[in-house]
Amino acid sequence: MRINRFLASCGVGSRRSVEDVIRAGRVTLDGEKVKSLSIQVGDDSIVEVDGQPAAVAERPPLRESSS
């Protein structure tokens, strides 16, 4: 998954807005500043924004409709 899509799924912002965050040098991948928007994030990658870990937010379970 590309870094901008990953960060958007973490709730950092929209895919377009996180591109600005990346360009500002606020994102690290495995301890190194991200310089390219085309970086791929793997399952074992550690991504941080402003020194804080970014993790994909889990979706709440869907409610069953009572009918």
C-alpha positions in Angstrom: 0.0 0.0 0.0 1.3 3.5 -0.8 2.3 5.7 2.1 -0.4 8.3 1.4 -3.2 5.7 1.3 -1.8 4.1 4.5 -1.8 7.4 6.4 -5.3 8.2 5.2 -6.5 4.9 6.5 -4.9 5.8 9.9 -7.0 8.9 10.1 -4.2 11.4 9.6 -6.1 13.1 6.8 -7.2 12.7 3.2 -4.8 11.1 0.7 -4.2 14.6 -0.8 -3.7 16.3 2.6 -1.2 13.7 3.8 0.9 14.3 0.7 1.6 17.8 2.2 2.5 16.2 5.5 5.0 13.9 3.8 6.5 16.7 1.7 7.0 18.7 5.0 9.2 15.9 6.2 7.0 15.0 9.1 6.7 11.3 8.3 9.2 8.5 8.9 9.2 4.9 7.7 11.3 2.5 9.7 13.2 5.4 11.2 14.0 7.2 7.9 12.3 10.4 6.6 10.0 9.7 3.7 11.1 11.6 0.7 8.9 10.0 -2.0 5.2 9.8 -2.3 5.5 6.4 -4.0 7.0 4.6 -1.0 5.2 1.3 -0.3 4.3 0.4 3.3 4.7 -3.3 4.2 3.0 -5.2 7.0 6.1 -5.0 9.2 6.8 -1.3 8.6 6.9 1.2 11.4 5.4 4.6 10.3 5.5 7.7 12.5 4.0 11.2 12.0 5.6 13.9 14.1 7.2 11.1 16.2 3.9 9.4 17.0 3.2 5.9 15.6 0.6 5.7 13.0 -1.6 2.6 12.9 -4.7 1.7 10.9 -7.8 2.2 12.9 -9.9 -0.8 13.3 -13.4 -0.5 12.0 -16.1 -1.1 14.6 -18.3 -4.1 14.1 -21.4 -3.6 12.1 -24.6 -3.6 14.0 -27.1 -6.2 13.1 -30.4 -4.7 12.2 -33.3 -5.8 14.4 -36.3 -6.5 12.3 
